[in-house]
Amino acid sequence: MNRGRVVDWAVAAGVAAILLFTGLSGQHPATSGDLLGYPLLAVGGLALAARRQAPVPVLAVTGLCAVGYQAVGFDVPAVAYLFAVYAAVRAGHRTVTVAASVIMLAALPLAAAVSGRHDVGEAFAQARGALELAWLIAAGAAGEALRQAERRAEEAERTREETARRRAYEERLHIARELHDSLTHQISVIKVQAEVAVHLGRKRGEQVPAALLAIREAGRDAARELRATLEALRDDDEHPPHGLDHVPELVQRARTTGLDATLTIEGQRTDLPSTVDRTAYRIVQESLTNITRHAAAATASVRIAYRPDVLAIQVDDDGRAGPDSAAAPGVGLLGMRERVTALGGHLRAEPRSEGGFTVRAELPVDQRS
């Protein structure tokens, strides 16, 4: 039992003890009503143990108990009901609490009159003593004050989180600018110079050195990776991250490298959580990047299947990987696995029996963005 529950039960037991002590010390004739009055006093107090979980039912129980023990002749203040009013207002049930209190103010005099110990005037006076209007208003005001304080605290916490997110976004933009300023120019110069050198060598009919071709390809790869990094850093509301809508662009870009890439979509397109949408795009992006850079493949196929509870993604190639080849645990593959695992999905990346490599991922679509 946690500390909050211990406190709730301590308060409930304390109020029940006060009510029973007041009932035992009060002046009232011994009647068969005692058999009902004392249990009502105890239940009215002990019901407060559930005031956090069920404030409205506790409000009703404490009110009925107060009316009940008044009706059998116990002149005991409705202390438990005041606690219940405080808890119900704190939980935001103001209208219900006001309605219940109006009913209580009308029902207590009737209950006191039913007991047969007072005339109408005395019954009203007793009811006023059992549930003072000032104490009733004070209990409701205390509950409302604490509710407002908690709401302001939640708003302050939300504001702090928004501030932290904004600062993180600003830092990401700063990093993006720094990367752009420090790397883009140098990489562009290297790439352009290599392209020019290759072009001139071929124009003169000279054999282009393999090292120069490697420099050109490395420059192209570095430029693409830097551009992808900058795009990832700029993912935000104004520059939303790519999703499955952008997969056709990935496939088309892969074709420009000479790869015969195809895209197949199965099932009815549904709205996906943003995390699933982004992860699916990254899986296809990383898979096609690995194929064009490492697989020496001629063809590649991308298959996306929309199922009722799962989004299935499969990327196959006919590259040089064989059944006995081991998948190298590169950074890209590890990143894909981490993304999929974080969403509760499954990822398989392995050589195919007929040759080539396959990446298969299943992402649950019941995530909340």
HELIX and SHEET records of a PDB file:
HELIX    1   1 ARG A    3  SER A   25  1                                  23    
HELIX    2   2 ASP A   34  LEU A   46  1                                  13    
HELIX    3   3 ALA A   47  ALA A   50  5                                   4    
HELIX    4   4 PRO A   55  ALA A   71  1                                  17    
HELIX    5   5 VAL A   79  ARG A   90  1                                  12    
HELIX    6   6 ARG A   94  VAL A  114  1                                  21    
HELIX    7   7 VAL A  120  ALA A  130  1                                  11    
HELIX    8   8 LEU A  133  LEU A  179  1                                  47    
HELIX    9   9 HIS A  180  THR A  184  3                                   5    
HELIX   10  10 HIS A  185  LYS A  203  1                                  19    
HELIX   11  11 ALA A  210  LEU A  233  1                                  24    
HELIX   12  12 LEU A  244  HIS A  246  5                                   3    
HELIX   13  13 VAL A  247  ARG A  255  1                                   9    
HELIX   14  14 SER A  274  ASN A  290  1                                  17    
HELIX   15  15 ILE A  291  ALA A  295  3                                   5    
HELIX   16  16 VAL A  331  ALA A  342  1                                  12    
SHEET    1   A 5 ASP A 260  GLU A 266  0                                        
SHEET    2   A 5 THR A 299  TYR A 306  1                                        
SHEET    3   A 5 VAL A 310  ASP A 317 -1                                        
SHEET    4   A 5 PHE A 357  PRO A 364 -1                                        
SHEET    5   A 5 HIS A 346  PRO A 351 -1                                        
END                                                                             
